Amino acid sequence: MNSKLSKNSNFFQALAILTGTIIGVGLFSLPYITAKVGIFTMLVYFLVLGAVTSLIGLFYGEIALRTKGLHRLPGYAGKYLGKRAKVISFISNTLGLTGAILAYLIIGGRFLGSIFQSSFGGSDFVYVFIFFLVGAILTYFGIGSIAKAESFLFILFFFILGFIFYKGFWMIDAGNLLNFNIEYLFLPYGAILFSLSGTTLIPEVKEILSKDPKKLKKLILLAISIAAITYLFFIFLILGITGQGTSDDAITGLSNFLGNEVIVFALLFGILTVFTSFLTISLTLKKILWYDLRLKKNLAWLIACIVPLILFIIGFDNFITVIALTGGVMLGIDVVIITLIYLKAKTKGDLEPAYSLSIPSFFVYFLILFFIIGIIYEIVYFIK
């Protein structure tokens, strides 16, 4: 009986961690994008990319189950694809994490400014810098309780959604969801891919489920499904209220529709959510530079924190663009690498996995082509 309770407890802990990791800053970009392309376009994207990211998650889960030890993506790439693939994976991983930190910096500074700017003044950069400074200091010393904070905020997240729904339900207009502009038809691709991505944590989740690894498949599918449904509800709620007045961060645009107490509550939640994620990603990047690239600890910390700030200063300050490029390009490269590793691990793996997918090779190669086209398109789209 105790063993069964322990397994169930581990499953729900792993589910909360993986779902909480998937639901991140990408959430805040989705209502604005839907305002441009309409809910039906977004539904198609969610159906297609939800299915595809679920499959990629299952690929990565099988890779983890077939391989001894706990590795990051560059480690799997080195083992199964060789040194060049490891280097490419390391670069895409590093740039992807840098892009994610930059997105957290942009949105965190904006939320902070929305609360304090009217009382204390100061430019937008001042609040971005305050957010950066506090985050950099805490990243330097390391935070042992981030996982606990993430779990708490995951529960708080749904409470806040319910609170906003309660306050704004009477203002929701379904007609706000129906706008369509063909010019933005491909805009959702990178943002949704970014929003549904959580593969980096799958090897750690595998360790949590070490006593019942067969549940990893169910957990991956459930986590992505919960995230997708949550995103669609968030889109319906925010865009239904704010319509074409939807801001690109979703929250600040609510100020024209709901009372100050609701907005401040939502902004504080947004800051806490973004800040803990900023710390988690910054620490991850710091450790990659420190352990894998063998930089000195302090230099690794400095690079992990300062590069996103420099990118912001030189003009990479458009939240939607950063999310789309990071998702469409860097995560796209990671997904191609995961798919290639999966093909190799099928025959070169160390262990018999708890589950094994039977996907035709031609479909796997089609997925690779799909993401390569997505990478090229995102680059061309934003260069224009």
PASE-513301 format. One record per residue (C-alpha): x, y, z; residue number from 1; residue in one letter. Coordinates in nm, 3 decimals, m for minus. Last residue first. Layout:
% PASE-513301
{{X, Y, Z}, NUM, 'A'}
...
This chain:
% PASE-513301
{{1.227, 4.074, m4.365}, 384, 'K'}
{{1.492, 3.923, m4.133}, 383, 'I'}
{{1.204, 3.809, m3.910}, 382, 'F'}
{{1.030, 3.598, m4.172}, 381, 'Y'}
{{1.354, 3.463, m4.327}, 380, 'V'}
{{1.483, 3.329, m3.993}, 379, 'I'}
{{1.143, 3.188, m3.895}, 378, 'E'}
{{1.103, 3.024, m4.237}, 377, 'Y'}
{{1.442, 2.855, m4.230}, 376, 'I'}
{{1.378, 2.707, m3.884}, 375, 'I'}
{{1.025, 2.594, m3.979}, 374, 'G'}
{{1.155, 2.429, m4.299}, 373, 'I'}
{{1.410, 2.241, m4.084}, 372, 'I'}
{{1.129, 2.151, m3.843}, 371, 'F'}
{{0.911, 1.990, m4.110}, 370, 'F'}
{{1.211, 1.816, m4.274}, 369, 'L'}
{{1.293, 1.646, m3.942}, 368, 'I'}
{{0.928, 1.553, m3.897}, 367, 'L'}
{{0.923, 1.401, m4.248}, 366, 'F'}
{{1.229, 1.198, m4.151}, 365, 'Y'}
{{1.035, 1.052, m3.858}, 364, 'V'}
{{0.739, 0.984, m4.089}, 363, 'F'}
{{0.961, 0.797, m4.337}, 362, 'F'}
{{1.105, 0.590, m4.051}, 361, 'S'}
{{0.763, 0.454, m3.953}, 360, 'P'}
{{0.691, 0.510, m3.580}, 359, 'I'}
{{0.675, 0.214, m3.346}, 358, 'S'}
{{0.739, 0.367, m3.007}, 357, 'L'}
{{0.909, 0.174, m2.729}, 356, 'S'}
{{0.810, 0.180, m2.364}, 355, 'Y'}
{{0.985, 0.080, m2.042}, 354, 'A'}
{{1.311, 0.086, m2.236}, 353, 'P'}
{{1.559, m0.205, m2.269}, 352, 'E'}
{{1.895, m0.047, m2.192}, 351, 'L'}
{{2.221, 0.067, m2.350}, 350, 'D'}
{{2.079, 0.219, m2.670}, 349, 'G'}
{{2.250, 0.173, m3.008}, 348, 'K'}
{{1.962, 0.039, m3.221}, 347, 'T'}
{{1.667, 0.261, m3.124}, 346, 'K'}
{{1.912, 0.513, m2.979}, 345, 'A'}
{{2.023, 0.604, m3.331}, 344, 'K'}
{{1.674, 0.699, m3.456}, 343, 'L'}
{{1.600, 0.881, m3.130}, 342, 'Y'}
{{1.925, 1.078, m3.157}, 341, 'I'}
{{1.815, 1.205, m3.500}, 340, 'L'}
{{1.478, 1.313, m3.357}, 339, 'T'}
{{1.639, 1.484, m3.058}, 338, 'I'}
{{1.877, 1.672, m3.293}, 337, 'I'}
{{1.588, 1.795, m3.510}, 336, 'V'}
{{1.403, 1.901, m3.192}, 335, 'V'}
{{1.703, 2.095, m3.063}, 334, 'D'}
{{1.735, 2.278, m3.396}, 333, 'I'}
{{1.366, 2.375, m3.381}, 332, 'G'}
{{1.414, 2.486, m3.022}, 331, 'L'}
{{1.678, 2.729, m3.144}, 330, 'M'}
{{1.494, 2.845, m3.458}, 329, 'V'}
{{1.116, 2.846, m3.411}, 328, 'G'}
{{1.104, 2.876, m3.034}, 327, 'G'}
{{1.387, 3.124, m2.981}, 326, 'T'}
{{1.283, 3.319, m3.290}, 325, 'L'}
{{0.914, 3.332, m3.191}, 324, 'A'}
{{0.976, 3.421, m2.826}, 323, 'I'}
{{1.230, 3.693, m2.911}, 322, 'V'}
{{1.004, 3.840, m3.180}, 321, 'T'}
{{0.700, 3.844, m2.951}, 320, 'I'}
{{0.890, 4.016, m2.667}, 319, 'F'}
{{1.048, 4.288, m2.879}, 318, 'N'}
{{1.350, 4.411, m2.682}, 317, 'D'}
{{1.645, 4.293, m2.888}, 316, 'F'}
{{1.770, 4.651, m2.929}, 315, 'G'}
{{2.132, 4.682, m2.820}, 314, 'I'}
{{2.034, 4.712, m2.453}, 313, 'I'}
{{1.822, 4.395, m2.459}, 312, 'F'}
{{2.104, 4.192, m2.613}, 311, 'L'}
{{2.339, 4.331, m2.349}, 310, 'I'}
{{2.097, 4.221, m2.075}, 309, 'L'}
{{2.073, 3.870, m2.228}, 308, 'P'}
{{2.457, 3.851, m2.234}, 307, 'V'}
{{2.497, 3.969, m1.871}, 306, 'I'}
{{2.333, 3.683, m1.683}, 305, 'C'}
{{2.476, 3.365, m1.835}, 304, 'A'}
{{2.806, 3.538, m1.919}, 303, 'I'}
{{2.859, 3.661, m1.563}, 302, 'L'}
{{2.764, 3.329, m1.404}, 301, 'W'}
{{3.000, 3.134, m1.632}, 300, 'A'}
{{3.277, 3.385, m1.554}, 299, 'L'}
{{3.217, 3.336, m1.181}, 298, 'N'}
{{3.231, 2.956, m1.208}, 297, 'K'}
{{3.539, 2.940, m1.428}, 296, 'K'}
{{3.459, 2.806, m1.771}, 295, 'L'}
{{3.464, 2.430, m1.819}, 294, 'R'}
{{3.239, 2.435, m2.129}, 293, 'L'}
{{3.033, 2.149, m1.987}, 292, 'D'}
{{3.046, 2.218, m1.613}, 291, 'Y'}
{{3.064, 2.598, m1.590}, 290, 'W'}
{{2.894, 2.697, m1.915}, 289, 'L'}
{{2.622, 2.435, m1.864}, 288, 'I'}
{{2.598, 2.526, m1.495}, 287, 'K'}
{{2.545, 2.897, m1.571}, 286, 'K'}
{{2.284, 2.812, m1.835}, 285, 'L'}
{{2.087, 2.603, m1.583}, 284, 'T'}
{{2.123, 2.870, m1.314}, 283, 'L'}
{{1.994, 3.134, m1.554}, 282, 'S'}
{{1.702, 2.909, m1.657}, 281, 'I'}
{{1.595, 2.846, m1.297}, 280, 'T'}
{{1.645, 3.206, m1.186}, 279, 'L'}
{{1.447, 3.349, m1.478}, 278, 'F'}
{{1.176, 3.089, m1.412}, 277, 'S'}
{{1.151, 3.208, m1.051}, 276, 'T'}
{{1.131, 3.568, m1.175}, 275, 'F'}
{{0.872, 3.505, m1.447}, 274, 'V'}
{{0.627, 3.343, m1.206}, 273, 'T'}
{{0.688, 3.599, m0.931}, 272, 'L'}
{{0.655, 3.892, m1.172}, 271, 'I'}
{{0.337, 3.752, m1.330}, 270, 'G'}
{{0.181, 3.694, m0.988}, 269, 'F'}
{{0.258, 4.052, m0.893}, 268, 'L'}
{{0.110, 4.166, m1.225}, 267, 'L'}
{{m0.210, 3.965, m1.173}, 266, 'A'}
{{m0.265, 4.105, m0.822}, 265, 'F'}
{{m0.182, 4.456, m0.943}, 264, 'V'}
{{m0.433, 4.414, m1.228}, 263, 'I'}
{{m0.708, 4.276, m1.006}, 262, 'V'}
{{m0.663, 4.553, m0.747}, 261, 'E'}
{{m0.656, 4.815, m1.021}, 260, 'N'}
{{m1.000, 4.721, m1.152}, 259, 'G'}
{{m1.052, 4.550, m1.487}, 258, 'L'}
{{m1.090, 4.677, m1.845}, 257, 'F'}
{{m0.823, 4.936, m1.924}, 256, 'N'}
{{m0.570, 4.767, m1.696}, 255, 'S'}
{{m0.619, 4.433, m1.877}, 254, 'L'}
{{m0.367, 4.539, m2.143}, 253, 'G'}
{{m0.088, 4.508, m1.886}, 252, 'T'}
{{m0.153, 4.133, m1.852}, 251, 'I'}
{{m0.144, 3.989, m2.206}, 250, 'A'}
{{0.231, 4.061, m2.266}, 249, 'D'}
{{0.175, 4.169, m2.629}, 248, 'D'}
{{m0.111, 4.390, m2.513}, 247, 'S'}
{{m0.471, 4.305, m2.604}, 246, 'T'}
{{m0.668, 4.617, m2.702}, 245, 'G'}
{{m0.790, 4.433, m3.012}, 244, 'Q'}
{{m1.004, 4.219, m2.783}, 243, 'G'}
{{m0.943, 4.291, m2.411}, 242, 'T'}
{{m1.196, 4.065, m2.238}, 241, 'I'}
{{m1.226, 3.772, m2.479}, 240, 'G'}
{{m0.855, 3.810, m2.554}, 239, 'L'}
{{m0.768, 3.751, m2.188}, 238, 'I'}
{{m1.013, 3.472, m2.105}, 237, 'L'}
{{m1.020, 3.283, m2.435}, 236, 'F'}
{{m0.639, 3.301, m2.463}, 235, 'I'}
{{m0.597, 3.181, m2.103}, 234, 'F'}
{{m0.840, 2.893, m2.170}, 233, 'F'}
{{m0.643, 2.797, m2.480}, 232, 'L'}
{{m0.315, 2.810, m2.288}, 231, 'Y'}
{{m0.454, 2.593, m2.008}, 230, 'T'}
{{m0.577, 2.334, m2.260}, 229, 'I'}
{{m0.230, 2.324, m2.422}, 228, 'A'}
{{m0.049, 2.295, m2.086}, 227, 'A'}
{{m0.278, 2.018, m1.961}, 226, 'I'}
{{m0.228, 1.826, m2.289}, 225, 'S'}
{{0.151, 1.869, m2.273}, 224, 'I'}
{{0.161, 1.735, m1.915}, 223, 'A'}
{{m0.075, 1.445, m1.991}, 222, 'L'}
{{0.122, 1.323, m2.293}, 221, 'L'}
{{0.452, 1.337, m2.103}, 220, 'I'}
{{0.303, 1.167, m1.795}, 219, 'L'}
{{0.145, 0.881, m1.990}, 218, 'K'}
{{0.479, 0.798, m2.156}, 217, 'K'}
{{0.669, 0.828, m1.827}, 216, 'L'}
{{0.428, 0.590, m1.654}, 215, 'K'}
{{0.624, 0.283, m1.767}, 214, 'K'}
{{0.918, 0.411, m1.560}, 213, 'P'}
{{0.762, 0.302, m1.227}, 212, 'D'}
{{1.037, 0.293, m0.965}, 211, 'K'}
{{1.257, 0.538, m1.162}, 210, 'S'}
{{0.967, 0.783, m1.195}, 209, 'L'}
{{1.159, 1.072, m1.033}, 208, 'I'}
{{1.463, 0.977, m1.245}, 207, 'E'}
{{1.256, 0.991, m1.565}, 206, 'K'}
{{1.141, 1.340, m1.463}, 205, 'V'}
{{1.507, 1.446, m1.458}, 204, 'E'}
{{1.557, 1.306, m1.811}, 203, 'P'}
{{1.234, 1.483, m1.923}, 202, 'I'}
{{1.335, 1.830, m1.801}, 201, 'L'}
{{1.482, 1.958, m2.126}, 200, 'T'}
{{1.172, 1.840, m2.314}, 199, 'T'}
{{0.950, 2.119, m2.186}, 198, 'G'}
{{0.844, 2.294, m2.506}, 197, 'S'}
{{0.478, 2.377, m2.548}, 196, 'L'}
{{0.518, 2.755, m2.521}, 195, 'S'}
{{0.828, 2.774, m2.742}, 194, 'F'}
{{0.654, 2.571, m3.015}, 193, 'L'}
{{0.350, 2.795, m2.972}, 192, 'I'}
{{0.562, 3.111, m3.009}, 191, 'A'}
{{0.760, 2.977, m3.305}, 190, 'G'}
{{0.454, 2.881, m3.510}, 189, 'Y'}
{{0.208, 3.154, m3.408}, 188, 'P'}
{{0.342, 3.416, m3.655}, 187, 'L'}
{{0.277, 3.202, m3.964}, 186, 'F'}
{{m0.060, 3.356, m4.057}, 185, 'L'}
{{0.038, 3.710, m3.952}, 184, 'Y'}
{{m0.017, 3.874, m4.292}, 183, 'E'}
{{m0.332, 3.662, m4.332}, 182, 'I'}
{{m0.510, 3.880, m4.075}, 181, 'N'}
{{m0.797, 3.713, m3.890}, 180, 'F'}
{{m1.021, 3.837, m3.608}, 179, 'N'}
{{m1.255, 3.580, m3.452}, 178, 'L'}
{{m1.158, 3.578, m3.086}, 177, 'L'}
{{m1.299, 3.921, m3.002}, 176, 'N'}
{{m1.641, 3.797, m3.114}, 175, 'G'}
{{m1.648, 3.573, m2.807}, 174, 'A'}
{{m1.697, 3.885, m2.592}, 173, 'D'}
{{m1.590, 3.841, m2.230}, 172, 'I'}
{{m1.688, 4.135, m2.007}, 171, 'M'}
{{m1.924, 3.938, m1.776}, 170, 'W'}
{{m1.646, 3.688, m1.707}, 169, 'F'}
{{m1.400, 3.957, m1.595}, 168, 'G'}
{{m1.391, 3.932, m1.216}, 167, 'K'}
{{m1.455, 3.558, m1.187}, 166, 'Y'}
{{m1.226, 3.479, m1.483}, 165, 'F'}
{{m0.952, 3.694, m1.331}, 164, 'I'}
{{m0.988, 3.504, m1.000}, 163, 'F'}
{{m0.993, 3.165, m1.171}, 162, 'G'}
{{m0.677, 3.248, m1.362}, 161, 'L'}
{{m0.517, 3.369, m1.038}, 160, 'I'}
{{m0.604, 3.039, m0.863}, 159, 'F'}
{{m0.466, 2.843, m1.157}, 158, 'F'}
{{m0.134, 3.025, m1.129}, 157, 'F'}
{{m0.126, 2.989, m0.751}, 156, 'L'}
{{m0.103, 2.611, m0.792}, 155, 'I'}
{{0.191, 2.644, m1.033}, 154, 'F'}
{{0.334, 2.915, m0.809}, 153, 'L'}
{{0.360, 2.667, m0.521}, 152, 'F'}
{{0.529, 2.405, m0.739}, 151, 'S'}
{{0.771, 2.665, m0.880}, 150, 'E'}
{{0.857, 2.786, m0.528}, 149, 'A'}
{{0.936, 2.429, m0.424}, 148, 'K'}
{{1.159, 2.383, m0.729}, 147, 'A'}
{{1.333, 2.716, m0.660}, 146, 'I'}
{{1.423, 2.615, m0.303}, 145, 'S'}
{{1.796, 2.567, m0.338}, 144, 'G'}
{{1.872, 2.905, m0.490}, 143, 'I'}
{{2.222, 2.976, m0.616}, 142, 'G'}
{{2.461, 3.244, m0.487}, 141, 'F'}
{{2.533, 3.399, m0.826}, 140, 'Y'}
{{2.180, 3.334, m0.951}, 139, 'T'}
{{2.045, 3.535, m0.656}, 138, 'L'}
{{2.265, 3.831, m0.749}, 137, 'I'}
{{2.178, 3.803, m1.120}, 136, 'A'}
{{1.803, 3.792, m1.048}, 135, 'G'}
{{1.816, 4.101, m0.825}, 134, 'V'}
{{2.020, 4.289, m1.086}, 133, 'L'}
{{1.812, 4.177, m1.387}, 132, 'F'}
{{1.478, 4.281, m1.235}, 131, 'F'}
{{1.630, 4.615, m1.132}, 130, 'I'}
{{1.778, 4.653, m1.482}, 129, 'F'}
{{1.446, 4.582, m1.653}, 128, 'V'}
{{1.287, 4.836, m1.419}, 127, 'Y'}
{{1.541, 5.106, m1.504}, 126, 'V'}
{{1.519, 5.017, m1.875}, 125, 'F'}
{{1.150, 5.109, m1.884}, 124, 'D'}
{{1.242, 5.459, m1.771}, 123, 'S'}
{{1.190, 5.596, m1.420}, 122, 'G'}
{{0.881, 5.723, m1.238}, 121, 'G'}
{{0.825, 5.636, m0.873}, 120, 'F'}
{{0.446, 5.619, m0.838}, 119, 'S'}
{{0.332, 5.561, m1.199}, 118, 'S'}
{{0.637, 5.344, m1.270}, 117, 'Q'}
{{0.584, 5.106, m0.975}, 116, 'F'}
{{0.330, 4.843, m1.085}, 115, 'I'}
{{0.360, 4.860, m1.464}, 114, 'S'}
{{0.737, 4.894, m1.430}, 113, 'G'}
{{0.764, 4.558, m1.256}, 112, 'L'}
{{0.547, 4.392, m1.521}, 111, 'F'}
{{0.764, 4.542, m1.797}, 110, 'R'}
{{1.088, 4.440, m1.629}, 109, 'G'}
{{0.964, 4.083, m1.593}, 108, 'G'}
{{0.845, 4.072, m1.956}, 107, 'I'}
{{1.172, 4.184, m2.111}, 106, 'I'}
{{1.396, 3.992, m1.868}, 105, 'L'}
{{1.193, 3.672, m1.902}, 104, 'Y'}
{{1.222, 3.697, m2.283}, 103, 'A'}
{{1.598, 3.759, m2.253}, 102, 'L'}
{{1.630, 3.452, m2.028}, 101, 'I'}
{{1.447, 3.244, m2.292}, 100, 'A'}
{{1.674, 3.374, m2.568}, 99, 'G'}
{{1.983, 3.289, m2.360}, 98, 'T'}
{{1.842, 2.940, m2.296}, 97, 'L'}
{{1.795, 2.890, m2.671}, 96, 'G'}
{{2.143, 3.026, m2.745}, 95, 'L'}
{{2.299, 2.782, m2.498}, 94, 'T'}
{{2.096, 2.483, m2.616}, 93, 'N'}
{{2.162, 2.567, m2.982}, 92, 'S'}
{{2.537, 2.596, m2.914}, 91, 'I'}
{{2.554, 2.277, m2.704}, 90, 'F'}
{{2.352, 2.085, m2.959}, 89, 'S'}
{{2.584, 2.198, m3.239}, 88, 'I'}
{{2.888, 2.098, m3.031}, 87, 'V'}
{{2.738, 1.759, m2.941}, 86, 'K'}
{{2.643, 1.702, m3.305}, 85, 'A'}
{{3.003, 1.765, m3.404}, 84, 'R'}
{{3.133, 1.532, m3.133}, 83, 'K'}
{{2.932, 1.223, m3.230}, 82, 'G'}
{{2.570, 1.129, m3.300}, 81, 'L'}
{{2.476, 0.879, m3.026}, 80, 'Y'}
{{2.694, 0.964, m2.727}, 79, 'K'}
{{2.767, 1.325, m2.819}, 78, 'G'}
{{2.402, 1.402, m2.891}, 77, 'A'}
{{2.292, 1.238, m2.565}, 76, 'Y'}
{{2.543, 1.451, m2.373}, 75, 'G'}
{{2.442, 1.768, m2.565}, 74, 'P'}
{{2.077, 1.696, m2.466}, 73, 'L'}
{{2.154, 1.671, m2.095}, 72, 'R'}
{{2.243, 1.335, m1.946}, 71, 'H'}
{{2.139, 1.121, m1.648}, 70, 'L'}
{{2.279, 0.770, m1.642}, 69, 'G'}
{{2.233, 0.471, m1.872}, 68, 'K'}
{{2.043, 0.532, m2.196}, 67, 'T'}
{{1.735, 0.357, m2.336}, 66, 'R'}
{{1.495, 0.524, m2.090}, 65, 'L'}
{{1.633, 0.871, m2.169}, 64, 'A'}
{{1.603, 0.810, m2.544}, 63, 'I'}
{{1.248, 0.679, m2.492}, 62, 'E'}
{{1.155, 0.998, m2.305}, 61, 'G'}
{{1.313, 1.210, m2.577}, 60, 'Y'}
{{1.107, 1.038, m2.846}, 59, 'F'}
{{0.796, 1.069, m2.627}, 58, 'L'}
{{0.858, 1.443, m2.595}, 57, 'G'}
{{0.905, 1.465, m2.972}, 56, 'I'}
{{0.569, 1.289, m3.017}, 55, 'L'}
{{0.399, 1.525, m2.775}, 54, 'S'}
{{0.565, 1.818, m2.952}, 53, 'T'}
{{0.416, 1.697, m3.283}, 52, 'V'}
{{0.066, 1.639, m3.149}, 51, 'A'}
{{0.058, 1.978, m2.976}, 50, 'G'}
{{0.215, 2.137, m3.283}, 49, 'L'}
{{m0.066, 2.011, m3.509}, 48, 'V'}
{{m0.362, 2.054, m3.273}, 47, 'L'}
{{m0.226, 2.376, m3.125}, 46, 'F'}
{{m0.162, 2.526, m3.469}, 45, 'Y'}
{{m0.512, 2.431, m3.588}, 44, 'V'}
{{m0.663, 2.582, m3.273}, 43, 'L'}
{{m0.458, 2.898, m3.323}, 42, 'M'}
{{m0.598, 2.944, m3.675}, 41, 'T'}
{{m0.949, 2.895, m3.538}, 40, 'F'}
{{m0.887, 3.146, m3.256}, 39, 'I'}
{{m0.799, 3.440, m3.478}, 38, 'G'}
{{m0.476, 3.544, m3.651}, 37, 'V'}
{{m0.384, 3.884, m3.506}, 36, 'K'}
{{m0.575, 3.876, m3.176}, 35, 'A'}
{{m0.447, 3.517, m3.140}, 34, 'T'}
{{m0.091, 3.654, m3.137}, 33, 'I'}
{{m0.182, 3.897, m2.859}, 32, 'Y'}
{{m0.354, 3.621, m2.656}, 31, 'P'}
{{m0.049, 3.388, m2.699}, 30, 'L'}
{{0.244, 3.603, m2.586}, 29, 'S'}
{{0.183, 3.573, m2.210}, 28, 'F'}
{{0.187, 3.193, m2.216}, 27, 'L'}
{{0.534, 3.190, m2.368}, 26, 'G'}
{{0.661, 3.299, m2.024}, 25, 'V'}
{{0.607, 2.954, m1.882}, 24, 'G'}
{{0.372, 2.657, m1.881}, 23, 'I'}
{{0.609, 2.379, m1.993}, 22, 'I'}
{{0.809, 2.387, m1.668}, 21, 'T'}
{{0.496, 2.381, m1.451}, 20, 'G'}
{{0.366, 2.086, m1.652}, 19, 'T'}
{{0.694, 1.898, m1.601}, 18, 'L'}
{{0.716, 1.978, m1.228}, 17, 'I'}
{{0.348, 1.915, m1.155}, 16, 'A'}
{{0.353, 1.585, m1.347}, 15, 'L'}
{{0.671, 1.469, m1.170}, 14, 'A'}
{{0.515, 1.540, m0.830}, 13, 'Q'}
{{0.193, 1.372, m0.941}, 12, 'F'}
{{0.382, 1.060, m1.051}, 11, 'F'}
{{0.606, 1.052, m0.744}, 10, 'N'}
{{0.302, 1.068, m0.514}, 9, 'S'}
{{0.133, 0.791, m0.710}, 8, 'N'}
{{0.445, 0.574, m0.679}, 7, 'K'}
{{0.473, 0.647, m0.305}, 6, 'S'}
{{0.106, 0.567, m0.252}, 5, 'L'}
{{0.153, 0.235, m0.432}, 4, 'K'}
{{0.463, 0.151, m0.223}, 3, 'S'}
{{0.279, 0.242, 0.096}, 2, 'N'}
{{0.000, 0.000, 0.000}, 1, 'M'}
